[in-house]
Amino acid sequence: MNRSEQELDILEKISQILGDGHQLSQVFQRAMALLNERLDIQRATLCIWDDAIEQARIVAAIGLSKEEMQRGRYARGEGITGQVLKSGVPMVIPDVTKEPEFLNRTGSRPLEESPNGKTQGPEPISFICVPIMEGDRVIGAINVDKPFVDDLSLAGDSRLLTIIAGSIGQTIRIHHLLQTEKDQLLAENEQLRDNLRKRYRFDNIIGSSPAMLDVLATIGQVASSRATILLLGETGVGKELIAKAIHYNSPRKEKPLIRVNCGALSQQLLESELFGHIKGAFTGAVKDKVGRFEAADGGTIFLDEIGTLDAQLQVKLLRVLQEREFERVGDHRTVKVDVRVIAATNLDLEEEIRKGTFREDLYYRLNVVTVSLPPLRSRREDIPRLIDFFLDHYNRENGRDLRKISRDVLNTLLRYPWPGNVRELENAVERAVVLSTGEEFTEELLPLSIRMFAQQVRGNSGDESIEALANKIATHAISEFGSQEGELYDLVINEVERQLIIESLDRNGGVKTRTADYLGINRNTLNKKVKDYAIGEGE
């Protein structure tokens, strides 16, 4: 192979090396190793200009120790390397022993002091230094040592190194661009995480009703722990919001929060989604897949609709909770994870246990800390603040100015039972904003179901209304028991409350969770009332 063919072959292979996308130091070392093999280079260094210290320093080398690399620093104009950094013009030294500007700062060359004060070695060492450019700016230099052969070979080597330096300069530029882009993405991610932390601060959750204050107190206490949490409540009460608040106020807030809706996938797909699979585990598994548990390592996984899991997945989930390990589908290797589990359901899991569809041992593993989220109908005092919040949000989002809400519309929203809870209220407000043409929040902007409810309430003015019934009770109580001054209020209210709870329990088959939701009160409140009134005793 002649010189031209050899150079073309070297440039082709170095082009492949530079395109591999490794660290710059690794790329340079591989490139210089190739030149060492082909051109008999003894030492080679890559110097990059560092603005912080106003010197070029060696960032990669072959043939030098770490200590020798650390000594290799050059100011502009200092020694051969410094002159190249200053001028941007390559320099070729046939014999370093005859060049007074040669510093040998690294101390890596076997040069000795001769009787006349000149340095010398066992054979002439040639030194080639070529600049690395980024546009018009010199950003570094490549230095190589090799035994002197002849001036023609040196000139050819210098030309080849100049071409290679151009390619390395382009690689450095791409690395800088990628690093800048990476830094920008990291900054944006940090900003997003910061926004999430602010958004899901506990004091940003709207709720001043006693039931919501109990919820906030509980999650504020347990957020910093690693305890498994079970969120109970109807669809739309805000279980995902509470899960996010727990995560972003916990020590795991910098790690992922992964949400899985267990009711949205078939059980086979859900198993793969949760635990991952290996290639060939089943038809369609064309490559390995990382599961959600593995992706959430170090963070939190939110398992919504946990009550829909089948028996096989319940067993696998129980193992993760107990042992913090699992296997991917089709794999025998164990994967260990550190994941906090927050589970949620709108089902009565105790009832599901009685029916045999949910494992009792899994229930107790999940039920370390239970948070019961109240339906909106049992926290009506929070409705006005929620309406204001959603109006502000959707006015900004849609460029509207829906502000003025009449007392009649507000009363309708306060009395409506909200079977879809906060989510239904949010959708109703968004609809009103989108359809609005001015500032007035009129009844016509509400969904049909709420408008029909309002008409029914207005038309229900006969003896069947709750107001008429309450009036009858009050009139009768005063007529029959009016002589019991100082006791009348407690006597009537307590007895009405007691009978209401008894009838509601009977209507809901004695299931307290359903009864509490039916009445629109917290389950703990119901338990206290049942105990205070001795309901069920002696019957």
VOBAKE-650418 format. One record per residue (C-alpha): chain; x, y, z; residue in one letter; residue number from 1. Coordinates in nm, 3 decimals. Layout:
N
 mol       x       y       z type seq
   A       X       Y       Z    a NUM
...
END
This chain:
539
 mol       x       y       z type seq
   A   0.000   0.000   0.000    m   1
   A   0.153   0.332  -0.107    n   2
   A   0.144   0.651   0.103    r   3
   A  -0.171   0.795  -0.062    s   4
   A  -0.366   0.471  -0.019    e   5
   A  -0.245   0.445   0.340    q   6
   A  -0.363   0.801   0.418    e   7
   A  -0.704   0.738   0.261    l   8
   A  -0.741   0.418   0.462    d   9
   A  -0.642   0.600   0.785    i  10
   A  -0.888   0.886   0.719    l  11
   A  -1.170   0.643   0.644    e  12
   A  -1.113   0.450   0.968    k  13
   A  -1.077   0.769   1.176    i  14
   A  -1.400   0.899   1.024    s  15
   A  -1.571   0.581   1.147    q  16
   A  -1.416   0.624   1.494    i  17
   A  -1.531   0.986   1.521    l  18
   A  -1.883   0.887   1.420    g  19
   A  -1.923   0.627   1.694    d  20
   A  -2.053   0.885   1.943    g  21
   A  -1.828   0.794   2.236    h  22
   A  -1.667   1.038   2.479    q  23
   A  -1.419   1.273   2.314    l  24
   A  -1.121   1.132   2.509    s  25
   A  -1.214   0.777   2.402    q  26
   A  -1.254   0.884   2.039    v  27
   A  -0.915   1.057   2.041    f  28
   A  -0.737   0.765   2.205    q  29
   A  -0.877   0.523   1.948    r  30
   A  -0.778   0.757   1.664    a  31
   A  -0.425   0.804   1.799    m  32
   A  -0.390   0.429   1.860    a  33
   A  -0.462   0.380   1.491    l  34
   A  -0.195   0.638   1.398    l  35
   A   0.047   0.474   1.639    n  36
   A  -0.006   0.148   1.457    e  37
   A   0.016   0.295   1.105    r  38
   A   0.261   0.586   1.140    l  39
   A   0.484   0.474   1.430    d  40
   A   0.371   0.756   1.663    i  41
   A   0.521   0.721   2.011    q  42
   A   0.320   0.982   2.203    r  43
   A   0.013   1.187   2.121    a  44
   A  -0.187   1.444   2.316    t  45
   A  -0.511   1.631   2.268    l  46
   A  -0.498   1.979   2.425    c  47
   A  -0.819   2.180   2.468    i  48
   A  -0.829   2.549   2.562    w  49
   A  -0.990   2.611   2.903    d  50
   A  -1.126   2.966   2.942    d  51
   A  -1.153   2.923   3.319    a  52
   A  -0.777   2.888   3.369    i  53
   A  -0.673   3.063   3.043    e  54
   A  -0.455   2.768   2.949    q  55
   A  -0.475   2.465   2.725    a  56
   A  -0.471   2.137   2.913    r  57
   A  -0.429   1.778   2.803    i  58
   A  -0.766   1.599   2.805    v  59
   A  -0.657   1.278   2.631    a  60
   A  -0.327   1.112   2.547    a  61
   A  -0.148   0.792   2.457    i  62
   A   0.202   0.717   2.582    g  63
   A   0.167   0.947   2.887    l  64
   A   0.093   0.873   3.251    s  65
   A  -0.178   1.064   3.444    k  66
   A   0.090   1.268   3.622    e  67
   A   0.253   1.360   3.290    e  68
   A  -0.085   1.461   3.148    m  69
   A  -0.152   1.686   3.448    q  70
   A   0.176   1.868   3.389    r  71
   A   0.082   1.945   3.027    g  72
   A  -0.065   2.297   3.046    r  73
   A   0.020   2.580   2.806    y  74
   A  -0.062   2.951   2.783    a  75
   A  -0.097   3.110   2.441    r  76
   A   0.249   3.181   2.298    g  77
   A   0.420   2.949   2.548    e  78
   A   0.644   2.687   2.385    g  79
   A   0.563   2.517   2.055    i  80
   A   0.208   2.426   2.161    t  81
   A   0.143   2.779   2.287    g  82
   A   0.266   2.931   1.962    q  83
   A   0.032   2.709   1.758    v  84
   A  -0.257   2.800   1.992    l  85
   A  -0.177   3.168   1.937    k  86
   A  -0.115   3.165   1.561    s  87
   A  -0.335   2.879   1.439    g  88
   A  -0.047   2.766   1.214    v  89
   A   0.095   2.408   1.234    p  90
   A   0.457   2.365   1.346    m  91
   A   0.689   2.076   1.260    v  92
   A   1.013   2.019   1.457    i  93
   A   1.241   1.758   1.295    p  94
   A   1.459   1.720   1.608    d  95
   A   1.336   1.851   1.943    v  96
   A   1.693   1.852   2.082    t  97
   A   1.774   2.137   1.841    k  98
   A   1.468   2.350   1.917    e  99
   A   1.515   2.590   2.213    p 100
   A   1.139   2.666   2.226    e 101
   A   1.056   2.303   2.292    f 102
   A   0.957   2.278   2.663    l 103
   A   0.911   1.904   2.726    n 104
   A   0.676   2.018   3.000    r 105
   A   0.518   1.677   3.051    t 106
   A   0.863   1.523   3.111    g 107
   A   0.753   1.223   2.906    s 108
   A   1.039   1.223   2.654    r 109
   A   1.373   1.054   2.736    p 110
   A   1.585   1.366   2.678    l 111
   A   1.916   1.412   2.859    e 112
   A   2.140   1.710   2.927    e 113
   A   2.458   1.712   2.712    s 114
   A   2.790   1.871   2.820    p 115
   A   2.719   2.182   2.609    n 116
   A   2.378   2.237   2.779    g 117
   A   2.167   2.101   2.493    k 118
   A   1.915   1.821   2.539    t 119
   A   1.966   1.503   2.348    q 120
   A   1.820   1.153   2.327    g 121
   A   1.916   0.813   2.189    p 122
   A   1.767   0.908   1.848    e 123
   A   1.615   1.226   1.700    p 124
   A   1.251   1.277   1.803    i 125
   A   1.029   1.472   1.566    s 126
   A   0.742   1.680   1.704    f 127
   A   0.432   1.786   1.510    i 128
   A   0.174   2.027   1.650    c 129
   A  -0.143   2.117   1.452    v 130
   A  -0.426   2.346   1.564    p 131
   A  -0.788   2.247   1.618    i 132
   A  -1.020   2.517   1.489    m 133
   A  -1.381   2.607   1.557    e 134
   A  -1.456   2.861   1.287    g 135
   A  -1.183   3.125   1.316    d 136
   A  -1.104   3.039   1.677    r 137
   A  -0.825   2.804   1.790    v 138
   A  -0.979   2.577   2.055    i 139
   A  -0.697   2.324   2.096    g 140
   A  -0.410   2.137   1.941    a 141
   A  -0.292   1.787   1.856    i 142
   A   0.070   1.701   1.938    n 143
   A   0.251   1.387   1.825    v 144
   A   0.605   1.250   1.872    d 145
   A   0.766   1.005   1.632    k 146
   A   1.117   0.902   1.535    p 147
   A   1.265   1.125   1.264    f 148
   A   1.275   0.960   0.920    v 149
   A   1.302   1.240   0.666    d 150
   A   1.154   1.582   0.594    d 151
   A   0.918   1.446   0.327    l 152
   A   0.759   1.200   0.571    s 153
   A   0.722   1.475   0.830    l 154
   A   0.545   1.702   0.580    a 155
   A   0.307   1.419   0.486    g 156
   A   0.236   1.341   0.852    d 157
   A   0.168   1.710   0.925    s 158
   A  -0.075   1.731   0.633    r 159
   A  -0.257   1.418   0.746    l 160
   A  -0.278   1.540   1.108    l 161
   A  -0.418   1.875   0.991    t 162
   A  -0.702   1.693   0.813    i 163
   A  -0.764   1.478   1.122    i 164
   A  -0.758   1.789   1.344    a 165
   A  -1.032   1.939   1.124    g 166
   A  -1.247   1.631   1.175    s 167
   A  -1.183   1.635   1.551    i 168
   A  -1.271   2.006   1.559    g 169
   A  -1.603   1.925   1.394    q 170
   A  -1.658   1.643   1.646    t 171
   A  -1.584   1.880   1.936    i 172
   A  -1.833   2.131   1.793    r 173
   A  -2.102   1.862   1.772    i 174
   A  -2.022   1.753   2.130    h 175
   A  -2.056   2.113   2.246    h 176
   A  -2.390   2.149   2.068    l 177
   A  -2.517   1.823   2.216    l 178
   A  -2.396   1.922   2.562    q 179
   A  -2.565   2.261   2.531    t 180
   A  -2.886   2.091   2.422    e 181
   A  -2.854   1.842   2.709    k 182
   A  -2.797   2.124   2.960    d 183
   A  -3.102   2.307   2.825    q 184
   A  -3.314   1.991   2.855    l 185
   A  -3.189   1.933   3.209    l 186
   A  -3.271   2.294   3.298    a 187
   A  -3.617   2.259   3.141    e 188
   A  -3.676   1.931   3.325    n 189
   A  -3.572   2.091   3.653    e 190
   A  -3.808   2.381   3.583    q 191
   A  -4.091   2.138   3.509    l 192
   A  -4.018   1.943   3.829    r 193
   A  -4.012   2.269   4.023    d 194
   A  -4.346   2.368   3.870    n 195
   A  -4.491   2.029   3.961    l 196
   A  -4.365   2.058   4.318    r 197
   A  -4.527   2.402   4.348    k 198
   A  -4.850   2.289   4.182    r 199
   A  -4.894   1.989   4.409    y 200
   A  -4.805   2.155   4.737    r 201
   A  -5.056   2.052   5.002    f 202
   A  -5.171   2.411   5.055    d 203
   A  -5.263   2.429   4.684    n 204
   A  -5.523   2.154   4.719    i 205
   A  -5.865   2.316   4.748    i 206
   A  -6.052   2.193   5.050    g 207
   A  -6.151   2.351   5.380    s 208
   A  -6.431   2.110   5.470    s 209
   A  -6.368   1.890   5.777    p 210
   A  -6.349   1.579   5.557    a 211
   A  -6.082   1.731   5.331    m 212
   A  -5.889   1.873   5.625    l 213
   A  -5.870   1.517   5.762    d 214
   A  -5.737   1.397   5.424    v 215
   A  -5.474   1.673   5.405    l 216
   A  -5.362   1.609   5.761    a 217
   A  -5.316   1.239   5.690    t 218
   A  -5.123   1.274   5.363    i 219
   A  -4.909   1.549   5.514    g 220
   A  -4.809   1.308   5.788    q 221
   A  -4.732   1.008   5.566    v 222
   A  -4.579   1.174   5.258    a 223
   A  -4.224   1.162   5.395    s 224
   A  -4.251   0.792   5.483    s 225
   A  -4.217   0.497   5.246    r 226
   A  -4.547   0.343   5.358    a 227
   A  -4.784   0.196   5.100    t 228
   A  -5.098   0.407   5.071    i 229
   A  -5.448   0.300   4.967    l 230
   A  -5.674   0.577   4.835    l 231
   A  -6.047   0.504   4.853    l 232
   A  -6.322   0.705   4.692    g 233
   A  -6.567   0.737   4.407    e 234
   A  -6.464   0.811   4.051    t 235
   A  -6.372   1.175   4.008    g 236
   A  -6.294   1.264   4.372    v 237
   A  -5.928   1.342   4.296    g 238
   A  -5.737   1.026   4.385    k 239
   A  -5.468   1.097   4.122    e 240
   A  -5.430   1.455   4.250    l 241
   A  -5.369   1.325   4.602    i 242
   A  -5.122   1.062   4.474    a 243
   A  -4.924   1.336   4.296    k 244
   A  -4.930   1.555   4.605    a 245
   A  -4.791   1.269   4.815    i 246
   A  -4.513   1.199   4.564    h 247
   A  -4.405   1.560   4.506    y 248
   A  -4.392   1.624   4.882    n 249
   A  -4.186   1.312   4.954    s 250
   A  -3.810   1.240   4.947    p 251
   A  -3.875   1.063   4.613    r 252
   A  -3.987   1.382   4.436    k 253
   A  -3.680   1.390   4.207    e 254
   A  -3.753   1.035   4.084    k 255
   A  -4.033   0.921   3.850    p 256
   A  -4.402   0.905   3.933    l 257
   A  -4.549   0.635   3.709    i 258
   A  -4.927   0.595   3.673    r 259
   A  -5.094   0.273   3.562    v 260
   A  -5.468   0.235   3.512    n 261
   A  -5.517  -0.131   3.598    c 262
   A  -5.869  -0.136   3.457    g 263
   A  -5.777  -0.007   3.113    a 264
   A  -5.584  -0.312   2.985    l 265
   A  -5.640  -0.683   2.949    s 266
   A  -5.471  -0.883   3.222    q 267
   A  -5.201  -1.024   2.988    q 268
   A  -5.113  -0.679   2.860    l 269
   A  -5.127  -0.538   3.212    l 270
   A  -4.879  -0.798   3.339    e 271
   A  -4.635  -0.698   3.064    s 272
   A  -4.703  -0.329   3.133    e 273
   A  -4.633  -0.366   3.505    l 274
   A  -4.340  -0.607   3.502    f 275
   A  -4.203  -0.593   3.147    g 276
   A  -4.118  -0.888   2.923    h 277
   A  -3.831  -1.039   2.731    i 278
   A  -3.816  -1.091   2.357    k 279
   A  -4.017  -1.397   2.252    g 280
   A  -4.210  -1.422   2.580    a 281
   A  -4.536  -1.426   2.382    f 282
   A  -4.665  -1.356   2.032    t 283
   A  -4.581  -0.997   1.948    g 284
   A  -4.297  -0.965   2.198    a 285
   A  -4.039  -0.867   1.935    v 286
   A  -3.798  -0.703   2.180    k 287
   A  -3.731  -0.670   2.552    d 288
   A  -3.956  -0.426   2.737    k 289
   A  -3.897  -0.251   3.069    v 290
   A  -4.206  -0.260   3.291    g 291
   A  -4.357   0.026   3.489    r 292
   A  -4.224  -0.103   3.822    f 293
   A  -3.870  -0.103   3.685    e 294
   A  -3.919   0.242   3.530    a 295
   A  -4.039   0.375   3.867    a 296
   A  -3.733   0.248   4.056    d 297
   A  -3.644   0.499   4.327    g 298
   A  -3.976   0.677   4.280    g 299
   A  -4.348   0.608   4.312    t 300
   A  -4.594   0.395   4.118    i 301
   A  -4.963   0.487   4.127    f 302
   A  -5.187   0.187   4.062    l 303
   A  -5.535   0.317   3.982    d 304
   A  -5.838   0.082   3.984    e 305
   A  -5.639  -0.175   4.183    i 306
   A  -5.958  -0.372   4.252    g 307
   A  -5.974  -0.494   3.891    t 308
   A  -5.657  -0.709   3.911    l 309
   A  -5.706  -1.080   3.847    d 310
   A  -5.584  -1.347   4.090    a 311
   A  -5.249  -1.410   3.914    q 312
   A  -5.153  -1.044   3.908    l 313
   A  -5.260  -1.004   4.270    q 314
   A  -5.005  -1.272   4.364    v 315
   A  -4.726  -1.099   4.168    k 316
   A  -4.814  -0.761   4.319    l 317
   A  -4.814  -0.912   4.668    l 318
   A  -4.460  -1.039   4.606    r 319
   A  -4.341  -0.695   4.494    v 320
   A  -4.486  -0.541   4.809    l 321
   A  -4.331  -0.807   5.034    q 322
   A  -3.996  -0.877   4.868    e 323
   A  -3.951  -0.573   4.638    r 324
   A  -3.862  -0.803   4.349    e 325
   A  -4.022  -0.964   4.043    f 326
   A  -3.943  -1.133   3.712    e 327
   A  -4.022  -0.999   3.368    r 328
   A  -4.274  -1.204   3.170    v 329
   A  -4.086  -1.499   3.015    g 330
   A  -3.769  -1.437   3.220    d 331
   A  -3.617  -1.628   3.513    h 332
   A  -3.391  -1.346   3.633    r 333
   A  -3.507  -1.150   3.937    t 334
   A  -3.530  -0.772   3.918    v 335
   A  -3.506  -0.581   4.247    k 336
   A  -3.670  -0.240   4.279    v 337
   A  -3.720   0.031   4.539    d 338
   A  -4.066   0.165   4.460    v 339
   A  -4.331   0.324   4.676    r 340
   A  -4.681   0.200   4.591    v 341
   A  -4.988   0.420   4.603    i 342
   A  -5.299   0.224   4.509    a 343
   A  -5.649   0.354   4.445    a 344
   A  -5.994   0.205   4.397    t 345
   A  -6.359   0.304   4.392    n 346
   A  -6.461  -0.047   4.501    l 347
   A  -6.530  -0.169   4.855    d 348
   A  -6.232  -0.407   4.883    l 349
   A  -6.370  -0.566   5.202    e 350
   A  -6.681  -0.656   5.007    e 351
   A  -6.463  -0.788   4.721    e 352
   A  -6.278  -1.008   4.975    i 353
   A  -6.611  -1.149   5.095    r 354
   A  -6.704  -1.225   4.733    k 355
   A  -6.366  -1.398   4.682    g 356
   A  -6.244  -1.168   4.404    t 357
   A  -5.970  -0.992   4.604    f 358
   A  -5.699  -1.151   4.816    r 359
   A  -5.718  -1.071   5.186    e 360
   A  -5.338  -1.081   5.231    d 361
   A  -5.291  -0.831   4.946    l 362
   A  -5.556  -0.605   5.097    y 363
   A  -5.369  -0.589   5.426    y 364
   A  -5.041  -0.521   5.245    r 365
   A  -5.203  -0.233   5.060    l 366
   A  -5.397  -0.111   5.360    n 367
   A  -5.098   0.023   5.555    v 368
   A  -5.232   0.378   5.538    v 369
   A  -5.585   0.426   5.407    t 370
   A  -5.708   0.765   5.291    v 371
   A  -6.081   0.793   5.219    s 372
   A  -6.154   1.080   4.985    l 373
   A  -6.499   1.232   5.039    p 374
   A  -6.743   1.270   4.750    p 375
   A  -6.816   1.628   4.649    l 376
   A  -7.172   1.611   4.787    r 377
   A  -7.028   1.569   5.138    s 378
   A  -6.795   1.871   5.108    r 379
   A  -7.032   2.124   4.951    r 380
   A  -6.863   2.414   5.131    e 381
   A  -6.563   2.360   4.896    d 382
   A  -6.774   2.402   4.579    i 383
   A  -6.754   2.785   4.552    p 384
   A  -6.372   2.782   4.574    r 385
   A  -6.351   2.499   4.321    l 386
   A  -6.577   2.693   4.081    i 387
   A  -6.354   3.002   4.114    d 388
   A  -6.041   2.794   4.052    f 389
   A  -6.180   2.625   3.740    f 390
   A  -6.319   2.956   3.607    l 391
   A  -5.975   3.121   3.639    d 392
   A  -5.803   2.826   3.471    h 393
   A  -6.038   2.785   3.175    y 394
   A  -6.084   3.159   3.121    n 395
   A  -5.706   3.187   3.076    r 396
   A  -5.693   2.879   2.856    e 397
   A  -5.976   2.988   2.627    n 398
   A  -5.942   3.366   2.631    g 399
   A  -6.282   3.415   2.796    r 400
   A  -6.400   3.634   3.084    d 401
   A  -6.684   3.438   3.246    l 402
   A  -6.698   3.583   3.598    r 403
   A  -7.045   3.677   3.721    k 404
   A  -7.240   3.384   3.861    i 405
   A  -7.593   3.444   3.988    s 406
   A  -7.714   3.323   4.326    r 407
   A  -7.967   3.091   4.157    d 408
   A  -7.697   2.921   3.949    v 409
   A  -7.467   2.894   4.250    l 410
   A  -7.747   2.742   4.458    n 411
   A  -7.813   2.491   4.182    t 412
   A  -7.444   2.392   4.178    l 413
   A  -7.440   2.370   4.557    l 414
   A  -7.748   2.143   4.571    r 415
   A  -7.670   1.920   4.271    y 416
   A  -7.556   1.571   4.393    p 417
   A  -7.247   1.555   4.164    w 418
   A  -7.233   1.180   4.091    p 419
   A  -6.914   1.247   3.892    g 420
   A  -6.766   1.451   4.178    n 421
   A  -6.495   1.714   4.123    v 422
   A  -6.427   1.589   3.770    r 423
   A  -6.791   1.646   3.674    e 424
   A  -6.783   1.995   3.828    l 425
   A  -6.465   2.077   3.635    e 426
   A  -6.620   1.958   3.308    n 427
   A  -6.934   2.163   3.375    a 428
   A  -6.733   2.480   3.436    v 429
   A  -6.512   2.420   3.130    e 430
   A  -6.823   2.373   2.916    r 431
   A  -6.972   2.696   3.049    a 432
   A  -6.654   2.891   2.975    v 433
   A  -6.622   2.755   2.621    v 434
   A  -6.988   2.833   2.538    l 435
   A  -6.991   3.175   2.707    s 436
   A  -7.002   3.501   2.512    t 437
   A  -6.980   3.743   2.802    g 438
   A  -6.930   3.770   3.177    e 439
   A  -7.265   3.623   3.290    e 440
   A  -7.266   3.259   3.409    f 441
   A  -7.626   3.169   3.326    t 442
   A  -7.812   2.842   3.377    e 443
   A  -7.822   2.787   2.999    e 444
   A  -7.445   2.730   3.004    l 445
   A  -7.480   2.428   3.233    l 446
   A  -7.503   2.066   3.108    p 447
   A  -7.852   1.925   3.047    l 448
   A  -7.842   1.694   3.353    s 449
   A  -7.782   1.989   3.588    i 450
   A  -8.048   2.205   3.418    r 451
   A  -8.302   1.922   3.454    m 452
   A  -8.211   1.887   3.820    f 453
   A  -8.269   2.261   3.873    a 454
   A  -8.612   2.239   3.705    q 455
   A  -8.706   1.938   3.918    q 456
   A  -8.608   2.117   4.239    v 457
   A  -8.811   2.425   4.140    r 458
   A  -9.114   2.212   4.049    g 459
   A  -9.097   2.005   4.366    n 460
   A  -9.278   2.247   4.596    s 461
   A  -9.548   2.009   4.730    g 462
   A  -9.565   1.805   5.050    d 463
   A  -9.293   1.572   4.920    e 464
   A  -9.019   1.839   4.945    s 465
   A  -8.760   1.807   5.217    i 466
   A  -8.850   2.159   5.337    e 467
   A  -9.215   2.062   5.387    a 468
   A  -9.120   1.740   5.564    l 469
   A  -8.879   1.925   5.795    a 470
   A  -9.151   2.178   5.872    n 471
   A  -9.389   1.899   5.972    k 472
   A  -9.129   1.742   6.201    i 473
   A  -9.048   2.073   6.368    a 474
   A  -9.416   2.165   6.417    t 475
   A  -9.501   1.823   6.560    h 476
   A  -9.198   1.822   6.789    a 477
   A  -9.283   2.159   6.937    i 478
   A  -9.648   2.055   6.979    s 479
   A  -9.572   1.725   7.153    e 480
   A  -9.243   1.793   7.337    f 481
   A  -9.236   2.171   7.370    g 482
   A  -9.244   2.143   7.749    s 483
   A  -8.892   1.995   7.754    q 484
   A  -8.716   2.329   7.748    e 485
   A  -8.338   2.318   7.698    g 486
   A  -8.354   1.961   7.562    e 487
   A  -8.579   1.996   7.259    l 488
   A  -8.306   2.060   7.000    y 489
   A  -8.087   1.763   7.094    d 490
   A  -8.390   1.539   7.138    l 491
   A  -8.531   1.604   6.790    v 492
   A  -8.206   1.633   6.592    i 493
   A  -8.049   1.323   6.749    n 494
   A  -8.357   1.110   6.691    e 495
   A  -8.393   1.223   6.328    v 496
   A  -8.022   1.154   6.271    e 497
   A  -8.048   0.813   6.438    r 498
   A  -8.347   0.706   6.229    q 499
   A  -8.185   0.838   5.911    l 500
   A  -7.872   0.627   5.975    i 501
   A  -8.076   0.316   6.058    i 502
   A  -8.283   0.346   5.739    e 503
   A  -7.975   0.417   5.527    s 504
   A  -7.787   0.117   5.667    l 505
   A  -8.087  -0.101   5.593    d 506
   A  -8.112   0.037   5.239    r 507
   A  -7.741  -0.034   5.174    n 508
   A  -7.733  -0.385   5.320    g 509
   A  -7.545  -0.280   5.631    g 510
   A  -7.229  -0.187   5.431    v 511
   A  -7.092   0.119   5.609    k 512
   A  -6.877   0.247   5.321    t 513
   A  -7.177   0.256   5.088    r 514
   A  -7.396   0.401   5.362    t 515
   A  -7.148   0.680   5.434    a 516
   A  -7.136   0.770   5.063    d 517
   A  -7.516   0.746   5.040    y 518
   A  -7.555   0.992   5.329    l 519
   A  -7.270   1.210   5.204    g 520
   A  -7.065   1.185   5.523    i 521
   A  -6.719   1.056   5.609    n 522
   A  -6.698   0.687   5.704    r 523
   A  -6.526   0.773   6.032    n 524
   A  -6.813   1.009   6.114    t 525
   A  -7.064   0.731   6.041    l 526
   A  -6.876   0.486   6.266    n 527
   A  -6.880   0.739   6.548    k 528
   A  -7.255   0.803   6.508    k 529
   A  -7.332   0.428   6.502    v 530
   A  -7.136   0.386   6.824    k 531
   A  -7.287   0.696   6.993    d 532
   A  -7.644   0.591   6.910    y 533
   A  -7.575   0.223   6.988    a 534
   A  -7.722   0.129   6.652    i 535
   A  -7.736  -0.247   6.600    g 536
   A  -7.701  -0.336   6.968    e 537
   A  -7.965  -0.565   7.110    g 538
   A  -8.138  -0.611   6.775    e 539
END
